[in-house]
Amino acid sequence: MSELALTRAVDDRAAARRSPTLLAELLAAPATRVLEVSRGRAQLADGDRLRWRPPAAADARRLGVFLGEQDGVSRVAVGLAVDEAPADDDPSWQGLRALAPALGPADAGLVVQAVAVLNWHDAHRFCPRCGAPTEVIEAGYVRRCTADGSQHWPRTDPAVIMTVVDDDDRLLLGRHVDWPAGRFSTLAGFVEPGESLEAAVRREVLEEVGLAVGEVAYRGSQPWPFPSSVMLGFTAHALGTDVRPDGDEIAEARWFTRAELREAVDAGIVGLSPRVSISRALVEHWYGERLPDPPPS
């Protein structure tokens, strides 16, 4: 598959994070560029690029994360406090699903990195071992317990997502129980502890639609910080065609030939996942070319 949306395209200078003064030095340097993040949203400038600005005095008291270097310029994300948050209806502030299609690969990768790490900080302010407060070290990539000194790193939850095909190379798509009629996507699920990725693919397909799976082939991956996943894409070959949706997660599952899927998408009968997602990329990889967006309702 071609390069997926939301993937990183910067020099992250990971070794430099260990310097305890790195963030302070960067935020004191006029050449540094800063990205503000608020509740998973970032601000656009001119509609198609992130709003990067020079450091401000207030950044010293904000939670900062060193994102790396882009074109020789150091990039830092700062999380805004609740009382600094922009209005919900400010159109220049957008979440990742809206931002990603408008941004180039570098900006998209940087904003995903910023949101993912800041999401982790919001959820891990206290030590999971003893409950004491934690402090931020290593330029925003580690939290250290103030009581026992234990260190904790950003969490990433692996999930598998797969195109399931049969002997006739038809594609299986499913509709989640919470989705409206006509919305379909690839099957997906989280990897369980002690489970290989291939085993997770086979288990999820069996659980969700009652199909046994044989060959499993890796296709690509995509960070998905909602709030902290990485999606690992596969193609799975079904050993049968009799689908039995579980009713708990999957309400409906259907096989499509390429012609059937194209006709349904063209007619607006089937709605696929947005272009920003690896699900859409997997479907279009099977189809062989880009599929159109549905006509406006």
C-alpha positions as CSV (number, residue, x, y, z in Angstrom):
1,M,0.0,0.0,0.0
2,S,1.1,3.6,-0.5
3,E,2.1,5.8,2.4
4,L,-0.8,6.1,4.8
5,A,-2.1,9.3,6.3
6,L,-1.1,10.2,9.9
7,T,2.4,8.6,9.6
8,R,5.4,10.5,10.8
9,A,7.9,12.2,8.4
10,V,10.4,14.0,10.7
11,D,13.8,13.5,12.4
12,D,12.7,12.8,16.0
13,R,16.2,13.2,17.6
14,A,15.2,10.7,20.3
15,A,18.6,10.7,22.0
16,A,18.3,14.4,22.6
17,R,15.2,13.9,24.8
18,R,17.4,12.7,27.7
19,S,18.7,16.2,28.3
20,P,16.8,17.7,31.2
21,T,17.2,21.2,29.8
22,L,16.2,20.4,26.2
23,L,12.6,21.8,26.4
24,A,13.6,24.9,28.2
25,E,16.4,25.6,25.7
26,L,14.1,25.0,22.7
27,L,11.4,27.3,24.2
28,A,14.0,30.0,24.7
29,A,15.1,29.8,21.1
30,P,13.2,32.1,18.7
31,A,13.8,29.7,15.8
32,T,11.8,26.9,17.5
33,R,8.2,26.5,16.2
34,V,5.4,25.6,18.6
35,L,2.1,23.8,18.0
36,E,-0.7,24.4,20.5
37,V,-3.0,21.4,21.2
38,S,-6.3,21.6,23.1
39,R,-8.5,18.5,23.8
40,G,-7.1,16.6,20.8
41,R,-7.5,19.6,18.5
42,A,-5.0,21.8,16.7
43,Q,-5.3,25.0,14.8
44,L,-5.0,25.4,11.0
45,A,-3.5,28.4,9.3
46,D,-4.8,29.2,5.8
47,G,-6.9,26.1,5.9
48,D,-4.3,23.6,4.7
49,R,-1.4,23.7,7.2
50,L,-0.8,23.7,10.9
51,R,-0.4,27.0,12.7
52,W,3.2,27.0,14.0
53,R,4.4,30.0,16.0
54,P,7.5,31.1,17.8
55,P,7.8,30.3,21.6
56,A,5.8,32.5,24.0
57,A,6.5,33.2,27.7
58,A,3.5,31.2,28.7
59,D,4.9,28.0,27.1
60,A,7.3,27.6,30.0
61,R,4.4,26.6,32.4
62,R,2.6,24.4,29.8
63,L,3.1,20.7,29.3
64,G,5.5,20.5,26.4
65,V,6.6,17.6,24.1
66,F,9.6,17.7,21.8
67,L,8.4,16.4,18.4
68,G,11.7,16.4,16.5
69,E,13.1,18.4,13.7
70,Q,11.5,19.3,10.3
71,D,13.7,21.0,7.7
72,G,16.3,21.8,10.4
73,V,13.7,23.5,12.6
74,S,12.9,22.1,16.1
75,R,9.2,21.5,16.7
76,V,7.5,21.5,20.1
77,A,3.9,20.8,21.0
78,V,2.3,22.4,24.1
79,G,-1.0,21.4,25.7
80,L,-3.3,24.3,26.6
81,A,-4.9,24.4,30.0
82,V,-8.7,24.1,30.3
83,D,-9.1,27.9,30.8
84,E,-7.0,28.5,27.6
85,A,-9.1,26.2,25.4
86,P,-10.5,27.7,22.2
87,A,-14.3,27.8,21.7
88,D,-15.8,24.6,20.5
89,D,-17.2,26.3,17.5
90,D,-14.0,27.9,16.4
91,P,-13.6,26.5,12.8
92,S,-9.8,27.0,12.8
93,W,-9.5,24.4,15.5
94,Q,-10.0,20.8,14.3
95,G,-9.7,17.3,15.5
96,L,-7.4,14.7,13.7
97,R,-10.1,13.2,11.5
98,A,-10.8,16.6,10.0
99,L,-7.2,17.8,10.0
100,A,-5.5,14.9,8.4
101,P,-7.1,15.2,4.9
102,A,-6.1,18.9,4.7
103,L,-2.4,18.4,5.7
104,G,0.7,17.3,4.0
105,P,2.5,14.2,5.3
106,A,4.9,16.1,7.6
107,D,2.3,18.2,9.4
108,A,-0.1,15.2,9.6
109,G,2.6,13.1,11.3
110,L,3.6,15.8,13.7
111,V,0.1,16.6,14.9
112,V,-0.7,12.9,15.4
113,Q,2.5,12.5,17.5
114,A,1.5,15.6,19.5
115,V,-2.0,14.5,20.2
116,A,-1.0,10.9,21.0
117,V,1.6,11.9,23.6
118,L,-0.5,14.6,25.1
119,N,-3.5,12.2,25.4
120,W,-1.2,9.9,27.3
121,H,-0.1,12.6,29.7
122,D,-3.8,13.5,30.4
123,A,-4.5,10.0,31.4
124,H,-1.4,9.2,33.4
125,R,-0.8,12.0,35.8
126,F,-0.5,9.5,38.7
127,C,1.7,6.5,39.2
128,P,0.0,3.2,38.4
129,R,2.1,1.4,41.1
130,C,1.5,3.6,44.1
131,G,-0.9,6.4,43.1
132,A,1.6,9.2,43.8
133,P,1.9,12.2,41.4
134,T,4.3,11.8,38.4
135,E,6.5,14.4,36.9
136,V,7.4,14.9,33.2
137,I,11.0,14.2,32.1
138,E,12.8,13.4,28.8
139,A,11.2,16.3,26.9
140,G,7.7,15.0,27.4
141,Y,8.2,11.2,26.7
142,V,8.5,9.8,30.2
143,R,6.7,10.3,33.5
144,R,8.5,9.6,36.7
145,C,6.9,8.8,40.0
146,T,7.7,11.4,42.6
147,A,7.5,8.7,45.4
148,D,9.1,5.5,44.1
149,G,11.0,6.8,41.1
150,S,9.5,4.4,38.7
151,Q,9.4,5.5,35.1
152,H,6.4,5.2,32.7
153,W,6.4,5.6,28.9
154,P,3.6,6.5,26.4
155,R,1.1,3.7,25.9
156,T,0.3,2.3,22.5
157,D,-2.5,-0.3,22.1
158,P,-2.0,-2.6,19.1
159,A,-5.1,-3.4,17.0
160,V,-5.5,-5.5,13.9
161,I,-7.6,-4.5,11.0
162,M,-8.1,-6.7,8.0
163,T,-9.6,-7.2,4.6
164,V,-11.1,-10.7,4.5
165,V,-11.3,-12.3,1.1
166,D,-12.7,-15.7,-0.1
167,D,-11.6,-18.1,-2.9
168,D,-13.3,-15.9,-5.5
169,D,-11.5,-12.8,-4.2
170,R,-14.7,-11.3,-2.9
171,L,-14.3,-8.8,-0.1
172,L,-16.1,-9.1,3.3
173,L,-17.2,-5.9,4.9
174,G,-19.1,-5.5,8.2
175,R,-21.5,-3.0,9.8
176,H,-21.0,-2.2,13.5
177,V,-24.1,-2.4,15.6
178,D,-23.9,1.3,16.3
179,W,-23.6,2.4,12.7
180,P,-26.5,3.4,10.4
181,A,-27.6,1.2,7.6
182,G,-25.2,1.3,4.6
183,R,-22.1,2.1,6.5
184,F,-19.5,-0.7,6.1
185,S,-15.9,-1.2,7.0
186,T,-13.2,-3.8,7.4
187,L,-13.2,-6.0,10.5
188,A,-10.9,-5.0,13.4
189,G,-10.1,-5.6,17.0
190,F,-7.5,-5.2,19.7
191,V,-4.6,-7.6,20.2
192,E,-4.8,-9.6,23.5
193,P,-1.9,-10.2,25.9
194,G,0.3,-13.1,24.8
195,E,-1.3,-13.2,21.3
196,S,0.5,-12.9,18.0
197,L,-0.8,-10.5,15.4
198,E,-1.8,-13.3,13.1
199,A,-3.7,-15.1,15.9
200,A,-5.5,-11.9,16.7
201,V,-6.6,-11.6,13.0
202,R,-8.0,-15.2,13.1
203,R,-9.7,-14.8,16.5
204,E,-11.4,-11.5,15.6
205,V,-12.8,-12.7,12.3
206,L,-14.0,-15.9,14.0
207,E,-15.6,-14.0,16.9
208,E,-17.2,-11.3,14.8
209,V,-18.5,-13.2,11.8
210,G,-18.0,-16.9,12.5
211,L,-15.4,-17.5,9.7
212,A,-12.2,-19.5,10.1
213,V,-9.2,-17.9,8.4
214,G,-6.2,-19.5,6.8
215,E,-3.4,-17.4,5.3
216,V,-2.8,-14.0,6.8
217,A,-0.6,-11.4,5.1
218,Y,0.7,-8.1,6.6
219,R,-0.1,-4.9,4.5
220,G,0.9,-1.9,6.6
221,S,0.3,0.1,9.8
222,Q,-1.0,3.5,10.9
223,P,-1.0,5.3,14.2
224,W,-4.5,6.0,15.4
225,P,-4.5,8.1,18.6
226,F,-8.2,7.8,19.5
227,P,-6.8,7.7,22.1
228,S,-3.7,5.5,21.8
229,S,-3.9,2.8,19.1
230,V,-1.7,1.6,16.3
231,M,-3.6,-0.1,13.5
232,L,-1.9,-3.1,11.9
233,G,-3.4,-3.9,8.5
234,F,-3.7,-7.4,7.1
235,T,-5.3,-9.4,4.4
236,A,-7.0,-12.6,5.6
237,H,-8.1,-15.6,3.5
238,A,-11.4,-17.0,4.7
239,L,-11.8,-20.8,4.6
240,G,-15.5,-20.5,4.0
241,T,-18.2,-18.0,3.0
242,D,-21.1,-18.6,5.5
243,V,-21.0,-15.4,7.7
244,R,-22.7,-15.3,11.1
245,P,-22.5,-11.8,12.6
246,D,-22.2,-12.0,16.3
247,G,-24.8,-9.3,17.0
248,D,-22.8,-7.8,19.8
249,E,-20.3,-5.9,17.6
250,I,-21.3,-6.7,14.0
251,A,-24.9,-6.3,13.0
252,E,-24.4,-7.2,9.3
253,A,-21.7,-8.6,7.1
254,R,-21.7,-8.9,3.3
255,W,-19.5,-10.2,0.5
256,F,-18.7,-7.9,-2.4
257,T,-17.2,-8.4,-5.8
258,R,-15.3,-5.4,-7.2
259,A,-18.2,-4.5,-9.5
260,E,-20.8,-4.8,-6.7
261,L,-18.8,-2.6,-4.4
262,R,-18.2,0.0,-7.0
263,E,-21.9,0.1,-7.9
264,A,-23.0,0.4,-4.3
265,V,-20.5,3.2,-3.5
266,D,-21.5,5.1,-6.7
267,A,-25.1,4.8,-5.8
268,G,-24.5,5.9,-2.2
269,I,-25.9,2.6,-0.9
270,V,-22.6,1.8,0.8
271,G,-20.5,4.3,2.7
272,L,-16.9,3.4,3.4
273,S,-14.5,4.6,6.1
274,P,-12.9,8.1,5.5
275,R,-9.8,8.4,3.4
276,V,-7.7,9.2,6.4
277,S,-8.1,5.7,7.8
278,I,-6.2,2.5,7.0
279,S,-9.5,0.8,6.5
280,R,-10.1,2.8,3.3
281,A,-6.5,2.1,2.2
282,L,-7.0,-1.6,2.7
283,V,-10.2,-1.7,0.7
284,E,-8.8,0.3,-2.1
285,H,-5.7,-1.9,-2.2
286,W,-8.0,-4.9,-2.7
287,Y,-10.1,-3.0,-5.3
288,G,-7.0,-2.0,-7.2
289,E,-7.6,1.7,-7.4
290,R,-9.1,4.7,-5.6
291,L,-12.8,4.4,-5.0
292,P,-15.0,7.5,-5.3
293,D,-16.6,9.2,-2.4
294,P,-20.4,8.8,-2.2
295,P,-22.5,11.5,-3.8
296,P,-23.8,14.3,-1.5
297,S,-27.1,13.5,0.1
